[in-house]
């Protein structure tokens, strides 16, 4: 009986770990080390993220003094460990900061409906994703692609969004250059926790 209990306990733990490993939160935790120290610093400055020097995974965004803040999880590199998402069917503004009391509301431009993005960080309340810090990508789906393959030649953007994406391009050294970044609400987009496939 004792042996049976131990076996069942072991199976329960294994299933729990498997369940966690398939979630976006677990995946992000394991991939966050893909960022170099310089990339992480740049992201924190751009997104207004503050991390505990003694515990790099303890990060926040917002106003800690007033208690109006989010816990933040930093994801991995958009090159080595991309976590993709797609804007919903309405244009959205890329905000410079998370939505907290007193936020100035400044934006980095607007993204077109269905724009493909890489998620670089997530602001959470408890374990619920509230906002994502995203970077738009210079690639998209197109009619020549099969299923969920990424295309290098995106369909033309609507005129009102062309200026936001004008400088966004692939870069041989950094992967991407000039691509707009900012905070968006989780309700404004879909996160692809299972990733996307690439053409072979």
Order of alpha helices (4+ residues) and beta strands (2+ residues): alpha-alpha-alpha-beta-beta-beta-beta-beta-beta-beta-beta-alpha-beta-beta-beta-beta
